[in-house]
């Protein structure tokens, strides 16, 4: 085996390992984000909460996503006004049209 090839092979192995690690991280993030709303609403089992929070500690992107959701929830909670009935009716009509298209 030629010595000059070895660094290239090591680099290829490193790239493959990094790609697998990214793929695994993406799977973990997808799973974590699927639990996000239930976490915010306090609907997760304690064991799921622990796993979710461990992921948040290790993943800055998911932590930022949680922060956005919490900010939105807080902002909506601050709005104590009656809902705009005309806007609600327009939204209902829009969703009915979407449903009827299928």
Biopython code that builds the backbone (N, CA, C, O; Angstrom):
import numpy as np
from Bio.PDB.StructureBuilder import StructureBuilder

atoms = [
    (1, "UNK", "N", (0.847, -1.177, 0.000)),
    (1, "UNK", "CA", (0.000, 0.000, 0.000)),
    (1, "UNK", "C", (0.893, 1.241, 0.000)),
    (1, "UNK", "O", (1.911, 1.300, 0.690)),
    (2, "UNK", "N", (0.497, 2.184, -0.761)),
    (2, "UNK", "CA", (1.281, 3.406, -0.839)),
    (2, "UNK", "C", (0.947, 4.323, 0.327)),
    (2, "UNK", "O", (-0.223, 4.535, 0.646)),
    (3, "UNK", "N", (1.961, 4.852, 0.946)),
    (3, "UNK", "CA", (1.799, 5.686, 2.138)),
    (3, "UNK", "C", (1.043, 6.973, 1.836)),
    (3, "UNK", "O", (0.323, 7.479, 2.698)),
    (4, "UNK", "N", (1.189, 7.500, 0.653)),
    (4, "UNK", "CA", (0.529, 8.775, 0.357)),
    (4, "UNK", "C", (-0.993, 8.618, 0.225)),
    (4, "UNK", "O", (-1.712, 9.616, 0.285)),
    (5, "UNK", "N", (-1.502, 7.385, 0.048)),
    (5, "UNK", "CA", (-2.939, 7.149, -0.043)),
    (5, "UNK", "C", (-3.622, 7.118, 1.330)),
    (5, "UNK", "O", (-4.814, 7.401, 1.445)),
    (6, "UNK", "N", (-2.869, 6.778, 2.344)),
    (6, "UNK", "CA", (-3.458, 6.610, 3.675)),
    (6, "UNK", "C", (-4.176, 7.866, 4.183)),
    (6, "UNK", "O", (-5.288, 7.736, 4.694)),
    (7, "UNK", "N", (-3.612, 9.061, 4.075)),
    (7, "UNK", "CA", (-4.366, 10.249, 4.528)),
    (7, "UNK", "C", (-5.677, 10.436, 3.762)),
    (7, "UNK", "O", (-6.672, 10.875, 4.340)),
    (8, "UNK", "N", (-5.688, 10.111, 2.484)),
    (8, "UNK", "CA", (-6.920, 10.218, 1.702)),
    (8, "UNK", "C", (-7.975, 9.242, 2.211)),
    (8, "UNK", "O", (-9.148, 9.593, 2.336)),
    (9, "UNK", "N", (-7.551, 8.029, 2.502)),
    (9, "UNK", "CA", (-8.491, 7.026, 3.018)),
    (9, "UNK", "C", (-9.026, 7.429, 4.392)),
    (9, "UNK", "O", (-10.215, 7.275, 4.671)),
    (10, "UNK", "N", (-8.145, 7.944, 5.240)),
    (10, "UNK", "CA", (-8.589, 8.402, 6.556)),
    (10, "UNK", "C", (-9.603, 9.529, 6.419)),
    (10, "UNK", "O", (-10.596, 9.572, 7.144)),
    (11, "UNK", "N", (-9.346, 10.444, 5.480)),
    (11, "UNK", "CA", (-10.258, 11.561, 5.253)),
    (11, "UNK", "C", (-11.620, 11.056, 4.770)),
    (11, "UNK", "O", (-12.655, 11.563, 5.201)),
    (12, "UNK", "N", (-11.623, 10.066, 3.883)),
    (12, "UNK", "CA", (-12.881, 9.497, 3.401)),
    (12, "UNK", "C", (-13.657, 8.834, 4.540)),
    (12, "UNK", "O", (-14.877, 8.973, 4.634)),
    (13, "UNK", "N", (-12.934, 8.109, 5.409)),
    (13, "UNK", "CA", (-13.601, 7.478, 6.553)),
    (13, "UNK", "C", (-14.165, 8.540, 7.482)),
    (13, "UNK", "O", (-15.268, 8.383, 8.005)),
    (14, "UNK", "N", (-13.425, 9.613, 7.692)),
    (14, "UNK", "CA", (-13.901, 10.699, 8.545)),
    (14, "UNK", "C", (-15.146, 11.352, 7.960)),
    (14, "UNK", "O", (-16.088, 11.667, 8.688)),
    (15, "UNK", "N", (-15.148, 11.554, 6.655)),
    (15, "UNK", "CA", (-16.307, 12.158, 6.006)),
    (15, "UNK", "C", (-17.532, 11.254, 6.113)),
    (15, "UNK", "O", (-18.639, 11.738, 6.349)),
    (16, "UNK", "N", (-17.345, 9.956, 5.942)),
    (16, "UNK", "CA", (-18.466, 9.022, 6.066)),
    (16, "UNK", "C", (-18.998, 9.013, 7.493)),
    (16, "UNK", "O", (-20.210, 8.991, 7.708)),
    (17, "UNK", "N", (-18.091, 9.031, 8.469)),
    (17, "UNK", "CA", (-18.514, 9.058, 9.863)),
    (17, "UNK", "C", (-19.278, 10.342, 10.148)),
    (17, "UNK", "O", (-20.315, 10.306, 10.810)),
    (18, "UNK", "N", (-18.787, 11.468, 9.664)),
    (18, "UNK", "CA", (-19.453, 12.749, 9.891)),
    (18, "UNK", "C", (-20.837, 12.766, 9.245)),
    (18, "UNK", "O", (-21.786, 13.306, 9.813)),
    (19, "UNK", "N", (-20.946, 12.176, 8.061)),
    (19, "UNK", "CA", (-22.235, 12.119, 7.377)),
    (19, "UNK", "C", (-23.228, 11.272, 8.178)),
    (19, "UNK", "O", (-24.390, 11.652, 8.319)),
    (20, "UNK", "N", (-22.783, 10.135, 8.700)),
    (20, "UNK", "CA", (-23.665, 9.296, 9.529)),
    (20, "UNK", "C", (-24.070, 10.038, 10.795)),
    (20, "UNK", "O", (-25.221, 9.951, 11.224)),
    (21, "UNK", "N", (-23.136, 10.765, 11.394)),
    (21, "UNK", "CA", (-23.442, 11.521, 12.609)),
    (21, "UNK", "C", (-24.477, 12.612, 12.325)),
    (21, "UNK", "O", (-25.392, 12.822, 13.121)),
    (22, "UNK", "N", (-24.332, 13.309, 11.187)),
    (22, "UNK", "CA", (-25.308, 14.344, 10.811)),
    (22, "UNK", "C", (-26.682, 13.725, 10.594)),
    (22, "UNK", "O", (-27.696, 14.277, 11.023)),
    (23, "UNK", "N", (-26.710, 12.584, 9.930)),
    (23, "UNK", "CA", (-27.968, 11.906, 9.664)),
    (23, "UNK", "C", (-28.650, 11.498, 10.971)),
    (23, "UNK", "O", (-29.860, 11.659, 11.126)),
    (24, "UNK", "N", (-27.873, 10.978, 11.891)),
    (24, "UNK", "CA", (-28.416, 10.571, 13.188)),
    (24, "UNK", "C", (-28.919, 11.788, 13.956)),
    (24, "UNK", "O", (-29.977, 11.729, 14.583)),
    (25, "UNK", "N", (-28.177, 12.881, 13.914)),
    (25, "UNK", "CA", (-28.598, 14.117, 14.598)),
    (25, "UNK", "C", (-29.902, 14.621, 13.993)),
    (25, "UNK", "O", (-30.787, 15.068, 14.723)),
    (26, "UNK", "N", (-30.035, 14.556, 12.676)),
    (26, "UNK", "CA", (-31.263, 15.004, 12.023)),
    (26, "UNK", "C", (-32.452, 14.157, 12.464)),
    (26, "UNK", "O", (-33.540, 14.687, 12.686)),
    (27, "UNK", "N", (-32.253, 12.852, 12.591)),
    (27, "UNK", "CA", (-33.320, 11.970, 13.063)),
    (27, "UNK", "C", (-33.721, 12.348, 14.488)),
    (27, "UNK", "O", (-34.907, 12.428, 14.808)),
    (28, "UNK", "N", (-32.722, 12.579, 15.337)),
    (28, "UNK", "CA", (-33.009, 12.955, 16.718)),
    (28, "UNK", "C", (-33.758, 14.276, 16.776)),
    (28, "UNK", "O", (-34.702, 14.423, 17.553)),
    (29, "UNK", "N", (-33.343, 15.241, 15.957)),
    (29, "UNK", "CA", (-34.015, 16.541, 15.931)),
    (29, "UNK", "C", (-35.447, 16.391, 15.440)),
    (29, "UNK", "O", (-36.358, 17.000, 16.001)),
    (30, "UNK", "N", (-35.657, 15.596, 14.413)),
    (30, "UNK", "CA", (-36.998, 15.385, 13.892)),
    (30, "UNK", "C", (-37.896, 14.801, 14.984)),
    (30, "UNK", "O", (-39.028, 15.247, 15.173)),
    (31, "UNK", "N", (-37.388, 13.815, 15.689)),
    (31, "UNK", "CA", (-38.160, 13.206, 16.777)),
    (31, "UNK", "C", (-38.419, 14.210, 17.891)),
    (31, "UNK", "O", (-39.526, 14.279, 18.426)),
    (32, "UNK", "N", (-37.400, 14.985, 18.239)),
    (32, "UNK", "CA", (-37.560, 15.976, 19.310)),
    (32, "UNK", "C", (-38.583, 17.038, 18.915)),
    (32, "UNK", "O", (-39.434, 17.415, 19.721)),
    (33, "UNK", "N", (-38.501, 17.515, 17.688)),
    (33, "UNK", "CA", (-39.427, 18.564, 17.254)),
    (33, "UNK", "C", (-40.858, 18.047, 17.150)),
    (33, "UNK", "O", (-41.806, 18.823, 17.269)),
    (34, "UNK", "N", (-41.023, 16.748, 16.929)),
    (34, "UNK", "CA", (-42.374, 16.187, 16.893)),
    (34, "UNK", "C", (-43.001, 16.190, 18.290)),
    (34, "UNK", "O", (-44.222, 16.110, 18.420)),
    (35, "UNK", "N", (-42.177, 16.280, 19.325)),
    (35, "UNK", "CA", (-42.667, 16.309, 20.711)),
    (35, "UNK", "C", (-42.774, 17.717, 21.272)),
    (35, "UNK", "O", (-43.270, 17.910, 22.382)),
    (36, "UNK", "N", (-42.319, 18.687, 20.521)),
    (36, "UNK", "CA", (-42.169, 20.056, 21.025)),
    (36, "UNK", "C", (-43.463, 20.629, 21.590)),
    (36, "UNK", "O", (-43.474, 21.127, 22.716)),
    (37, "UNK", "N", (-44.539, 20.568, 20.837)),
    (37, "UNK", "CA", (-45.793, 21.179, 21.299)),
    (37, "UNK", "C", (-46.324, 20.475, 22.541)),
    (37, "UNK", "O", (-46.822, 21.124, 23.461)),
    (38, "UNK", "N", (-46.220, 19.155, 22.568)),
    (38, "UNK", "CA", (-46.675, 18.421, 23.763)),
    (38, "UNK", "C", (-45.809, 18.763, 24.972)),
    (38, "UNK", "O", (-46.305, 18.803, 26.098)),
    (39, "UNK", "N", (-44.522, 19.008, 24.747)),
    (39, "UNK", "CA", (-43.629, 19.412, 25.836)),
    (39, "UNK", "C", (-44.070, 20.769, 26.385)),
    (39, "UNK", "O", (-44.181, 20.950, 27.598)),
    (40, "UNK", "N", (-44.316, 21.705, 25.493)),
    (40, "UNK", "CA", (-44.725, 23.054, 25.909)),
    (40, "UNK", "C", (-46.042, 22.999, 26.683)),
    (40, "UNK", "O", (-46.222, 23.719, 27.665)),
    (41, "UNK", "N", (-46.949, 22.150, 26.238)),
    (41, "UNK", "CA", (-48.262, 22.046, 26.880)),
    (41, "UNK", "C", (-48.254, 21.168, 28.123)),
    (41, "UNK", "O", (-49.285, 21.014, 28.777)),
    (42, "UNK", "N", (-47.082, 20.582, 28.462)),
    (42, "UNK", "CA", (-46.975, 19.751, 29.657)),
    (42, "UNK", "C", (-47.655, 18.403, 29.512)),
    (42, "UNK", "O", (-48.122, 17.836, 30.499)),
    (43, "UNK", "N", (-47.716, 17.888, 28.305)),
    (43, "UNK", "CA", (-48.428, 16.643, 28.039)),
    (43, "UNK", "C", (-47.509, 15.436, 27.847)),
    (43, "UNK", "O", (-47.993, 14.344, 27.550)),
    (44, "UNK", "N", (-46.203, 15.607, 28.010)),
    (44, "UNK", "CA", (-45.274, 14.484, 27.834)),
    (44, "UNK", "C", (-45.148, 13.684, 29.119)),
    (44, "UNK", "O", (-45.271, 14.217, 30.222)),
    (45, "UNK", "N", (-44.900, 12.393, 28.951)),
    (45, "UNK", "CA", (-44.589, 11.547, 30.099)),
    (45, "UNK", "C", (-43.252, 11.994, 30.687)),
    (45, "UNK", "O", (-42.395, 12.498, 29.961)),
    (46, "UNK", "N", (-43.069, 11.816, 31.990)),
    (46, "UNK", "CA", (-41.805, 12.234, 32.619)),
    (46, "UNK", "C", (-40.562, 11.638, 31.954)),
    (46, "UNK", "O", (-39.542, 12.318, 31.839)),
    (47, "UNK", "N", (-40.634, 10.391, 31.520)),
    (47, "UNK", "CA", (-39.459, 9.781, 30.874)),
    (47, "UNK", "C", (-39.172, 10.464, 29.536)),
    (47, "UNK", "O", (-38.012, 10.654, 29.171)),
    (48, "UNK", "N", (-40.230, 10.832, 28.806)),
    (48, "UNK", "CA", (-40.037, 11.553, 27.542)),
    (48, "UNK", "C", (-39.503, 12.959, 27.781)),
    (48, "UNK", "O", (-38.699, 13.467, 27.000)),
    (49, "UNK", "N", (-39.952, 13.581, 28.862)),
    (49, "UNK", "CA", (-39.466, 14.922, 29.199)),
    (49, "UNK", "C", (-37.961, 14.875, 29.431)),
    (49, "UNK", "O", (-37.225, 15.739, 28.954)),
    (50, "UNK", "N", (-37.514, 13.874, 30.157)),
    (50, "UNK", "CA", (-36.084, 13.751, 30.451)),
    (50, "UNK", "C", (-35.262, 13.599, 29.173)),
    (50, "UNK", "O", (-34.244, 14.270, 29.002)),
    (51, "UNK", "N", (-35.703, 12.725, 28.286)),
    (51, "UNK", "CA", (-34.993, 12.510, 27.018)),
    (51, "UNK", "C", (-35.033, 13.774, 26.173)),
    (51, "UNK", "O", (-34.028, 14.153, 25.572)),
    (52, "UNK", "N", (-36.188, 14.428, 26.122)),
    (52, "UNK", "CA", (-36.342, 15.659, 25.351)),
    (52, "UNK", "C", (-35.398, 16.744, 25.870)),
    (52, "UNK", "O", (-34.718, 17.408, 25.087)),
    (53, "UNK", "N", (-35.360, 16.916, 27.172)),
    (53, "UNK", "CA", (-34.496, 17.954, 27.758)),
    (53, "UNK", "C", (-33.014, 17.635, 27.567)),
    (53, "UNK", "O", (-32.206, 18.549, 27.398)),
    (54, "UNK", "N", (-32.650, 16.367, 27.590)),
    (54, "UNK", "CA", (-31.261, 15.999, 27.302)),
    (54, "UNK", "C", (-30.906, 16.398, 25.872)),
    (54, "UNK", "O", (-29.813, 16.904, 25.616)),
    (55, "UNK", "N", (-31.831, 16.170, 24.945)),
    (55, "UNK", "CA", (-31.581, 16.562, 23.562)),
    (55, "UNK", "C", (-31.436, 18.084, 23.465)),
    (55, "UNK", "O", (-30.549, 18.581, 22.771)),
    (56, "UNK", "N", (-32.305, 18.821, 24.158)),
    (56, "UNK", "CA", (-32.220, 20.283, 24.125)),
    (56, "UNK", "C", (-30.881, 20.778, 24.660)),
    (56, "UNK", "O", (-30.320, 21.744, 24.144)),
    (57, "UNK", "N", (-30.373, 20.117, 25.692)),
    (57, "UNK", "CA", (-29.075, 20.505, 26.251)),
    (57, "UNK", "C", (-27.950, 20.335, 25.237)),
    (57, "UNK", "O", (-26.974, 21.084, 25.250)),
    (58, "UNK", "N", (-28.095, 19.341, 24.356)),
    (58, "UNK", "CA", (-27.033, 19.034, 23.399)),
    (58, "UNK", "C", (-27.228, 19.696, 22.042)),
    (58, "UNK", "O", (-26.289, 19.770, 21.249)),
    (59, "UNK", "N", (-28.442, 20.181, 21.764)),
    (59, "UNK", "CA", (-28.748, 20.667, 20.418)),
    (59, "UNK", "C", (-29.209, 22.124, 20.462)),
    (59, "UNK", "O", (-30.323, 22.427, 20.889)),
    (60, "UNK", "N", (-28.353, 22.993, 20.023)),
    (60, "UNK", "CA", (-28.672, 24.425, 20.034)),
    (60, "UNK", "C", (-29.842, 24.754, 19.120)),
    (60, "UNK", "O", (-30.677, 25.587, 19.473)),
    (61, "UNK", "N", (-29.922, 24.123, 17.955)),
    (61, "UNK", "CA", (-30.995, 24.420, 16.992)),
    (61, "UNK", "C", (-32.371, 24.098, 17.585)),
    (61, "UNK", "O", (-33.306, 24.887, 17.447)),
    (62, "UNK", "N", (-32.495, 22.955, 18.236)),
    (62, "UNK", "CA", (-33.785, 22.598, 18.833)),
    (62, "UNK", "C", (-34.105, 23.500, 20.024)),
    (62, "UNK", "O", (-35.267, 23.825, 20.268)),
    (63, "UNK", "N", (-33.084, 23.898, 20.754)),
    (63, "UNK", "CA", (-33.295, 24.839, 21.854)),
    (63, "UNK", "C", (-33.811, 26.183, 21.350)),
    (63, "UNK", "O", (-34.680, 26.796, 21.970)),
    (64, "UNK", "N", (-33.270, 26.632, 20.226)),
    (64, "UNK", "CA", (-33.756, 27.884, 19.630)),
    (64, "UNK", "C", (-35.190, 27.735, 19.133)),
    (64, "UNK", "O", (-36.002, 28.649, 19.276)),
    (65, "UNK", "N", (-35.491, 26.596, 18.559)),
    (65, "UNK", "CA", (-36.859, 26.341, 18.091)),
    (65, "UNK", "C", (-37.831, 26.369, 19.269)),
    (65, "UNK", "O", (-38.917, 26.939, 19.164)),
    (66, "UNK", "N", (-37.450, 25.767, 20.373)),
    (66, "UNK", "CA", (-38.282, 25.805, 21.572)),
    (66, "UNK", "C", (-38.503, 27.238, 22.022)),
    (66, "UNK", "O", (-39.619, 27.623, 22.370)),
    (67, "UNK", "N", (-37.438, 28.026, 22.013)),
    (67, "UNK", "CA", (-37.546, 29.427, 22.432)),
    (67, "UNK", "C", (-38.551, 30.190, 21.558)),
    (67, "UNK", "O", (-39.337, 30.989, 22.066)),
    (68, "UNK", "N", (-38.522, 29.940, 20.254)),
    (68, "UNK", "CA", (-39.461, 30.594, 19.335)),
    (68, "UNK", "C", (-40.892, 30.193, 19.692)),
    (68, "UNK", "O", (-41.775, 31.046, 19.777)),
    (69, "UNK", "N", (-41.117, 28.903, 19.898)),
    (69, "UNK", "CA", (-42.460, 28.444, 20.241)),
    (69, "UNK", "C", (-42.933, 29.042, 21.563)),
    (69, "UNK", "O", (-44.090, 29.443, 21.687)),
    (70, "UNK", "N", (-42.045, 29.102, 22.542)),
    (70, "UNK", "CA", (-42.412, 29.693, 23.833)),
    (70, "UNK", "C", (-42.720, 31.178, 23.690)),
    (70, "UNK", "O", (-43.647, 31.685, 24.323)),
    (71, "UNK", "N", (-41.955, 31.873, 22.868)),
    (71, "UNK", "CA", (-42.219, 33.297, 22.626)),
    (71, "UNK", "C", (-43.572, 33.498, 21.953)),
    (71, "UNK", "O", (-44.316, 34.412, 22.306)),
    (72, "UNK", "N", (-43.888, 32.641, 20.982)),
    (72, "UNK", "CA", (-45.183, 32.730, 20.302)),
    (72, "UNK", "C", (-46.314, 32.468, 21.293)),
    (72, "UNK", "O", (-47.307, 33.196, 21.323)),
    (73, "UNK", "N", (-46.155, 31.427, 22.099)),
    (73, "UNK", "CA", (-47.194, 31.100, 23.077)),
    (73, "UNK", "C", (-47.391, 32.248, 24.057)),
    (73, "UNK", "O", (-48.523, 32.596, 24.393)),
    (74, "UNK", "N", (-46.304, 32.827, 24.509)),
    (74, "UNK", "CA", (-46.385, 33.955, 25.430)),
    (74, "UNK", "C", (-47.063, 35.154, 24.777)),
    (74, "UNK", "O", (-47.899, 35.817, 25.391)),
    (75, "UNK", "N", (-46.697, 35.422, 23.537)),
    (75, "UNK", "CA", (-47.290, 36.537, 22.814)),
    (75, "UNK", "C", (-48.794, 36.342, 22.635)),
    (75, "UNK", "O", (-49.573, 37.280, 22.803)),
    (76, "UNK", "N", (-49.191, 35.134, 22.299)),
    (76, "UNK", "CA", (-50.617, 34.859, 22.129)),
    (76, "UNK", "C", (-51.366, 34.935, 23.462)),
    (76, "UNK", "O", (-52.511, 35.384, 23.512)),
    (77, "UNK", "N", (-50.721, 34.499, 24.528)),
    (77, "UNK", "CA", (-51.353, 34.547, 25.843)),
    (77, "UNK", "C", (-51.552, 35.990, 26.299)),
    (77, "UNK", "O", (-52.487, 36.288, 27.042)),
    (78, "UNK", "N", (-50.673, 36.884, 25.853)),
    (78, "UNK", "CA", (-50.788, 38.292, 26.225)),
    (78, "UNK", "C", (-51.967, 38.980, 25.540)),
    (78, "UNK", "O", (-52.437, 40.022, 25.998)),
    (79, "UNK", "N", (-52.435, 38.400, 24.459)),
    (79, "UNK", "CA", (-53.561, 38.984, 23.726)),
    (79, "UNK", "C", (-54.857, 38.479, 24.347)),
    (79, "UNK", "O", (-55.266, 37.343, 24.109)),
    (80, "UNK", "N", (-55.479, 39.303, 25.118)),
    (80, "UNK", "CA", (-56.713, 38.912, 25.821)),
    (80, "UNK", "C", (-57.963, 39.447, 25.114)),
    (80, "UNK", "O", (-59.048, 39.465, 25.695)),
    (81, "UNK", "N", (-57.810, 39.872, 23.887)),
    (81, "UNK", "CA", (-58.937, 40.428, 23.149)),
    (81, "UNK", "C", (-59.845, 39.314, 22.656)),
    (81, "UNK", "O", (-59.455, 38.149, 22.582)),
    (82, "UNK", "N", (-61.073, 39.707, 22.319)),
    (82, "UNK", "CA", (-61.976, 38.765, 21.665)),
    (82, "UNK", "C", (-61.446, 38.488, 20.276)),
    (82, "UNK", "O", (-60.861, 39.368, 19.644)),
    (83, "UNK", "N", (-61.643, 37.277, 19.797)),
    (83, "UNK", "CA", (-61.146, 36.961, 18.447)),
    (83, "UNK", "C", (-61.909, 37.755, 17.387)),
    (83, "UNK", "O", (-63.068, 38.125, 17.578)),
    (84, "UNK", "N", (-61.250, 38.000, 16.297)),
    (84, "UNK", "CA", (-61.861, 38.675, 15.153)),
    (84, "UNK", "C", (-62.722, 37.641, 14.434)),
    (84, "UNK", "O", (-62.198, 36.746, 13.771)),
    (85, "UNK", "N", (-64.032, 37.763, 14.564)),
    (85, "UNK", "CA", (-64.942, 36.764, 14.003)),
    (85, "UNK", "C", (-64.897, 36.738, 12.480)),
    (85, "UNK", "O", (-65.060, 35.678, 11.876)),
    (86, "UNK", "N", (-64.681, 37.874, 11.862)),
    (86, "UNK", "CA", (-64.591, 37.909, 10.399)),
    (86, "UNK", "C", (-63.340, 37.155, 9.934)),
    (86, "UNK", "O", (-63.379, 36.415, 8.951)),
    (87, "UNK", "N", (-62.242, 37.352, 10.649)),
    (87, "UNK", "CA", (-61.004, 36.644, 10.291)),
    (87, "UNK", "C", (-61.175, 35.140, 10.501)),
    (87, "UNK", "O", (-60.691, 34.340, 9.700)),
    (88, "UNK", "N", (-61.854, 34.762, 11.563)),
    (88, "UNK", "CA", (-62.094, 33.342, 11.824)),
    (88, "UNK", "C", (-62.957, 32.734, 10.722)),
    (88, "UNK", "O", (-62.718, 31.605, 10.291)),
    (89, "UNK", "N", (-63.952, 33.477, 10.272)),
    (89, "UNK", "CA", (-64.815, 32.980, 9.191)),
    (89, "UNK", "C", (-64.020, 32.829, 7.899)),
    (89, "UNK", "O", (-64.196, 31.848, 7.176)),
    (90, "UNK", "N", (-63.150, 33.790, 7.602)),
    (90, "UNK", "CA", (-62.312, 33.690, 6.399)),
    (90, "UNK", "C", (-61.386, 32.481, 6.489)),
    (90, "UNK", "O", (-61.195, 31.771, 5.502)),
    (91, "UNK", "N", (-60.823, 32.249, 7.645)),
    (91, "UNK", "CA", (-59.940, 31.097, 7.838)),
    (91, "UNK", "C", (-60.711, 29.794, 7.659)),
    (91, "UNK", "O", (-60.205, 28.859, 7.039)),
    (92, "UNK", "N", (-61.934, 29.721, 8.194)),
    (92, "UNK", "CA", (-62.760, 28.532, 8.023)),
    (92, "UNK", "C", (-63.065, 28.292, 6.549)),
    (92, "UNK", "O", (-62.980, 27.160, 6.073)),
    (93, "UNK", "N", (-63.416, 29.343, 5.832)),
    (93, "UNK", "CA", (-63.710, 29.218, 4.403)),
    (93, "UNK", "C", (-62.478, 28.736, 3.637)),
    (93, "UNK", "O", (-62.579, 27.888, 2.750)),
    (94, "UNK", "N", (-61.324, 29.285, 3.987)),
    (94, "UNK", "CA", (-60.075, 28.893, 3.327)),
    (94, "UNK", "C", (-59.782, 27.410, 3.550)),
    (94, "UNK", "O", (-59.430, 26.696, 2.611)),
    (95, "UNK", "N", (-59.928, 26.955, 4.782)),
    (95, "UNK", "CA", (-59.632, 25.550, 5.072)),
    (95, "UNK", "C", (-60.643, 24.626, 4.402)),
    (95, "UNK", "O", (-60.291, 23.527, 3.974)),
    (96, "UNK", "N", (-61.895, 25.067, 4.309)),
    (96, "UNK", "CA", (-62.897, 24.256, 3.611)),
    (96, "UNK", "C", (-62.555, 24.139, 2.128)),
    (96, "UNK", "O", (-62.701, 23.067, 1.541)),
    (97, "UNK", "N", (-62.100, 25.235, 1.520)),
    (97, "UNK", "CA", (-61.705, 25.176, 0.113)),
    (97, "UNK", "C", (-60.523, 24.237, -0.073)),
    (97, "UNK", "O", (-60.492, 23.469, -1.034)),
    (98, "UNK", "N", (-59.564, 24.285, 0.818)),
    (98, "UNK", "CA", (-58.418, 23.363, 0.747)),
    (98, "UNK", "C", (-58.879, 21.917, 0.870)),
    (98, "UNK", "O", (-58.423, 21.043, 0.132)),
    (99, "UNK", "N", (-59.771, 21.680, 1.792)),
    (99, "UNK", "CA", (-60.282, 20.326, 1.993)),
    (99, "UNK", "C", (-61.006, 19.835, 0.747)),
    (99, "UNK", "O", (-60.838, 18.689, 0.332)),
    (100, "UNK", "N", (-61.805, 20.701, 0.161)),
    (100, "UNK", "CA", (-62.609, 20.315, -1.009)),
    (100, "UNK", "C", (-61.756, 20.106, -2.263)),
    (100, "UNK", "O", (-62.200, 19.452, -3.206)),
    (101, "UNK", "N", (-60.551, 20.649, -2.285)),
    (101, "UNK", "CA", (-59.674, 20.466, -3.453)),
    (101, "UNK", "C", (-59.180, 19.041, -3.551)),
    (101, "UNK", "O", (-58.892, 18.567, -4.650)),
    (102, "UNK", "N", (-59.073, 18.350, -2.439)),
    (102, "UNK", "CA", (-58.558, 16.960, -2.456)),
    (102, "UNK", "C", (-59.560, 15.986, -2.886)),
    (102, "UNK", "O", (-59.271, 14.791, -2.948)),
]
sb = StructureBuilder()
sb.init_structure("model")
sb.init_model(0)
sb.init_chain("A")
sb.init_seg("    ")
for serial, (resi, resn, name, xyz) in enumerate(atoms, 1):
    if name == "N":
        sb.init_residue(resn, " ", resi, " ")
    sb.init_atom(name, np.array(xyz, "f"), 0.0, 1.0, " ", f" {name:<3s}", serial, name[0])
structure = sb.get_structure()
